[in-house]
Amino acid sequence: MPQDLHPRLLRGFVAVAETLHFGRAAAALYVAQQALSRDVQSLERKLGEPLFHRTSRSVRLTPVGESLLPQARRLLALHDEILASAHRRVLLVDLNSDVDGDDLTPARVLDAARTAAPDTELLARFHGGLAAAAEELAAHRLDVAFGRFAGLPARTRDRLVHVPVRLEPLAVVVPDGHPLAAPGPLPVAALAGHPLDVLAGNPATTEWTDLGLRLVRDHGLAAAPGRTPPVGVPEFARYLGRHRAPVLTTTGGPRIPGAVTRPLVDPLPLALLGLVHRPGLRHPGLAALGAAAARLGGREGWLVRPPGSWLPAEDAALLPAGRAPAGGG
């Protein structure tokens, strides 16, 4: 069976071969001399041949070492070229929505990542939902997306990597003049008699519809019929005015003209937003996004679940250990 050869071993070998001195090579690589010596010995064991003649006064390449040196240099040059190419490649990031909101998490994470890694190009895309973006991820037409991972089919989840980002409080948007249009928090029970629009007519956001239907089922509510979804704030405002059903959203969503957004309470319903990408993706932009989400989330408690809040069990199972308290929905 072929053995993997770590570039670190070759880099250490080349450094010693070029200096013919373990101490100077270790200093050039910023590693301990003992560690470098172990790496060279490990490489020799893998190749089954000594690479250096060592004495207390000198280090010389063996014939095998002389033959390996140009090969190692070529391989390291290709390795470095691949990494440099990855750093230059644009990372395509789906934000779900191209509208501005008070606290849209994907946009905040992207902005923070761009600030922290200004030399990495992160390009936003807007597929409107994770269900649509997941197919683009699998086809390598997209690199990263945000959304509710638990609502995807199991066969789709198995092909992707999920990183929990934020527990987002849910809300409803209602048009002005609606019986529920008063400002302030709205108890979930107050939705009784007002069918909830969970965007069931949108095939791009089936993961969101699944969340809404679970909320409806668990609290004895009714769901509005599926309709062709609106695109953009002006169309959404017209959609609300025409159908006049409360539409499920998050508290940080966009402001809709002629409408009121009311946070839901009693219990506080939550949606777990995650960062989703393909397995094996290596790109500095992905690391920047993950670090930005962790930094913002740690500062603002994005993954702290309030006691007694409602969250589907499938979503709770995706939370980091200690973030899914017993007794919630």
C-alpha positions in Angstrom: 0.0 0.0 0.0 1.5 3.4 -0.9 2.6 5.6 2.0 1.8 9.3 2.3 4.8 11.6 2.3 4.2 14.8 4.2 5.8 17.9 2.6 7.2 18.9 6.0 9.6 15.9 5.8 10.8 16.9 2.3 11.2 20.6 3.4 13.4 19.6 6.3 15.5 17.3 4.1 16.0 20.1 1.5 17.0 22.6 4.2 19.6 20.2 5.6 20.8 19.3 2.1 21.3 23.0 1.2 23.1 24.0 4.5 24.7 20.7 5.3 24.1 21.7 8.9 21.2 20.6 11.1 21.4 23.6 13.4 21.3 26.2 10.7 18.6 24.3 8.8 16.5 24.1 12.0 16.9 27.8 12.6 15.9 28.6 9.0 12.7 26.5 9.4 12.0 27.9 12.9 11.9 24.4 14.4 13.8 22.7 17.1 16.9 20.8 15.9 15.7 17.6 17.5 12.4 17.9 15.7 14.2 18.4 12.4 16.4 15.4 13.1 13.4 13.2 13.8 11.8 14.3 10.5 14.9 13.4 8.5 15.1 10.1 10.2 11.4 9.5 9.5 12.0 10.3 5.8 14.9 7.9 5.7 12.8 5.1 7.2 10.0 5.7 4.6 12.6 5.5 1.8 14.6 2.7 3.3 17.9 4.5 2.6 20.1 6.9 4.5 20.1 10.4 3.0 23.1 11.8 4.8 26.5 10.7 6.0 26.7 12.2 9.5 29.8 12.7 11.7 30.4 14.9 14.7 32.0 17.4 12.4 30.2 17.2 9.1 27.0 16.3 7.2 27.2 15.1 3.6 24.6 13.8 1.2 24.6 10.1 0.2 24.1 9.2 -3.4 20.4 8.5 -2.6 20.2 12.0 -1.0 21.8 13.6 -4.0 19.3 11.9 -6.3 16.4 12.9 -4.1 17.3 16.6 -3.8 16.1 17.8 -7.2 13.0 15.7 -7.0 12.1 17.1 -3.6 12.7 20.6 -4.8 10.3 20.1 -7.7 7.6 18.5 -5.5 7.8 21.3 -2.9 7.6 23.9 -5.7 4.5 22.2 -7.0 3.1 22.0 -3.5 3.7 25.7 -2.9 2.2 26.6 -6.3 -1.0 24.7 -5.5 -1.3 26.5 -2.2 -0.7 29.9 -3.8 -3.4 29.0 -6.4 -5.8 28.2 -3.7 -5.1 31.6 -2.0 -5.8 33.4 -5.3 -8.9 31.5 -6.3 -12.2 33.2 -5.6 -14.4 31.6 -3.0 -18.1 31.7 -3.9 -20.3 32.3 -0.8 -24.1 32.0 -0.9 -25.8 34.5 1.5 -29.4 33.3 0.7 -30.7 36.9 0.4 -29.5 40.0 -1.5 -31.5 42.4 0.6 -30.3 44.5 3.5 -31.4 43.6 7.0 -30.8 44.9 10.5 -28.9 41.8 11.5 -28.5 39.3 8.7 -26.0 36.8 9.9 -24.4 35.6 6.6 -23.7 39.2 5.5 -22.2 40.1 8.9 -19.9 37.0 8.8 -18.9 37.8 5.2 -18.1 41.4 6.0 -16.0 40.4 9.1 -14.1 37.8 7.1 -13.4 40.3 4.3 -12.0 42.7 6.9 -9.8 40.1 8.6 -8.5 38.6 5.3 -8.5 41.5 2.8 -6.2 39.7 0.3 -8.7 36.8 0.0 -11.4 37.3 -2.6 -14.8 36.3 -1.2 -17.6 36.7 -3.8 -21.2 36.7 -2.7 -24.0 34.7 -4.5 -27.7 34.6 -3.7 -29.5 31.4 -4.4 -32.4 32.2 -2.0 -32.3 29.1 0.1 -30.0 26.3 1.3 -32.0 23.7 -0.6 -31.1 25.4 -3.8 -27.5 26.2 -2.7 -26.8 22.6 -1.6 -27.2 21.3 -5.2 -24.7 24.0 -6.3 -22.3 23.0 -3.6 -22.5 19.3 -4.6 -21.9 20.3 -8.3 -18.8 22.4 -7.3 -20.5 25.5 -8.7 -20.6 27.1 -5.2 -18.1 26.8 -2.3 -19.9 27.9 0.9 -23.5 28.5 1.8 -25.5 29.5 4.9 -28.8 28.0 6.0 -30.7 25.5 8.1 -28.8 22.2 7.6 -31.3 20.0 9.5 -34.0 20.7 7.0 -32.1 19.1 4.1 -32.6 15.5 3.0 -30.3 13.0 4.7 -28.7 12.0 1.4 -27.8 15.7 0.8 -26.5 16.3 4.3 -24.2 13.2 4.0 -22.4 15.0 1.1 -21.7 18.2 3.0 -20.0 19.6 6.1 -21.9 21.7 8.6 -20.6 24.2 11.1 -23.2 25.7 13.5 -23.1 29.5 13.5 -26.1 31.1 15.2 -29.4 30.3 16.9 -31.7 32.9 15.3 -34.9 34.0 16.9 -38.0 33.7 14.7 -40.5 36.4 14.0 -43.5 37.1 11.7 -44.0 39.9 9.2 -47.6 41.2 8.9 -49.0 44.0 6.8 -50.1 47.3 8.3 -53.7 47.1 9.5 -53.5 43.3 10.2 -55.0 42.3 13.5 -51.5 41.2 14.6 -49.8 44.4 13.5 -49.3 46.0 16.9 -45.7 46.6 17.8 -43.7 44.4 20.2 -43.3 40.7 20.8 -46.0 38.3 19.8 -46.8 35.1 21.8 -46.8 32.1 19.5 -50.3 31.2 20.7 -51.6 34.5 19.3 -51.1 33.0 15.8 -54.0 30.7 16.3 -56.7 31.6 13.8 -54.1 33.3 11.5 -52.6 30.7 9.1 -48.8 31.1 9.0 -47.1 31.5 5.7 -44.0 29.3 5.7 -43.2 29.9 2.0 -44.3 26.4 1.1 -44.4 27.3 -2.5 -40.7 27.9 -2.8 -38.6 24.9 -3.8 -35.4 26.8 -3.1 -36.2 27.0 0.7 -37.7 23.6 1.6 -35.5 23.6 4.7 -37.2 26.7 5.9 -40.6 25.4 5.1 -39.8 22.3 7.1 -38.9 24.5 10.1 -42.2 26.4 9.8 -44.3 23.3 9.5 -42.7 21.9 12.6 -43.5 25.1 14.5 -47.1 24.9 13.2 -47.5 21.3 14.2 -45.9 21.6 17.7 -48.1 24.6 18.6 -51.4 23.6 17.1 -51.3 26.3 14.4 -52.4 26.3 10.8 -50.2 26.8 7.7 -51.2 29.0 4.9 -51.3 27.4 1.4 -48.2 27.4 -0.7 -47.9 30.3 -3.1 -45.3 31.5 -5.7 -42.7 33.2 -3.5 -41.8 36.9 -3.9 -38.2 38.0 -4.8 -36.9 41.3 -3.4 -38.3 43.7 -0.9 -40.8 45.5 -3.2 -42.3 42.3 -4.4 -42.4 40.9 -0.8 -44.3 44.1 0.3 -46.9 43.5 -2.5 -47.1 39.8 -1.6 -47.9 40.7 2.0 -50.5 43.3 1.0 -52.2 40.8 -1.3 -52.3 37.7 0.8 -52.2 39.3 4.3 -51.0 36.2 6.1 -48.2 36.4 8.7 -45.0 35.3 7.1 -42.4 33.5 9.1 -39.0 35.2 9.2 -36.1 36.0 11.6 -35.8 39.0 13.8 -32.8 40.3 11.8 -34.6 40.2 8.5 -35.1 43.1 6.1 -37.5 46.0 6.9 -40.6 45.7 4.7 -42.4 48.9 3.7 -46.0 48.9 5.0 -45.4 46.0 7.3 -44.5 45.2 10.9 -42.0 42.6 12.1 -43.0 41.0 15.5 -40.6 38.8 17.4 -42.2 35.5 18.5 -42.1 34.6 22.2 -43.7 32.2 24.7 -41.8 30.0 23.8 -39.0 31.7 22.0 -38.7 29.8 18.7 -35.2 29.4 17.2 -33.7 28.4 13.9 -30.1 27.0 13.7 -28.2 28.8 11.0 -25.1 26.9 9.8 -22.1 27.4 7.5 -22.1 24.6 4.9 -19.4 23.5 2.5 -18.1 20.4 0.7 -15.8 18.0 2.4 -12.2 18.5 1.7 -12.5 22.2 0.8 -9.2 24.0 1.5 -9.2 27.7 1.0 -8.1 30.6 3.2 -11.5 32.2 2.7 -13.2 29.3 4.3 -10.9 29.6 7.3 -11.6 33.3 7.4 -15.4 32.8 7.4 -15.2 30.2 10.1 -13.0 32.4 12.3 -15.3 35.4 11.7 -18.4 33.4 12.7 -16.7 32.1 15.8 -15.5 35.5 16.8 -18.9 37.2 16.3 -20.7 34.3 17.9 -18.5 34.2 20.9 -18.8 37.9 21.5 -22.6 38.0 21.1 -23.6 34.5 22.4 -24.9 33.2 19.0 -25.0 29.6 20.1 -26.2 30.1 23.6 -29.7 28.6 23.7 -32.1 30.2 26.2 -33.8 27.8 28.6 -37.3 26.8 27.5 -36.8 28.0 23.9 -38.3 26.0 21.0 -35.9 24.3 18.6 -36.5 21.1 16.6 -34.7 18.1 18.0 -32.9 17.6 14.6 -31.4 21.1 15.0 -30.6 20.7 18.7 -28.6 17.6 17.8 -26.3 19.7 15.6 -25.4 22.1 18.4 -21.9 21.9 20.0 -21.8 19.9 23.2 -23.5 21.7 26.1 -25.5 24.0 23.8 -28.7 22.0 23.7 -30.4 22.1 27.2 -32.9 19.5 28.1 -36.5 20.6 28.3 -36.7 22.7 25.1 -38.9 21.9 22.1 
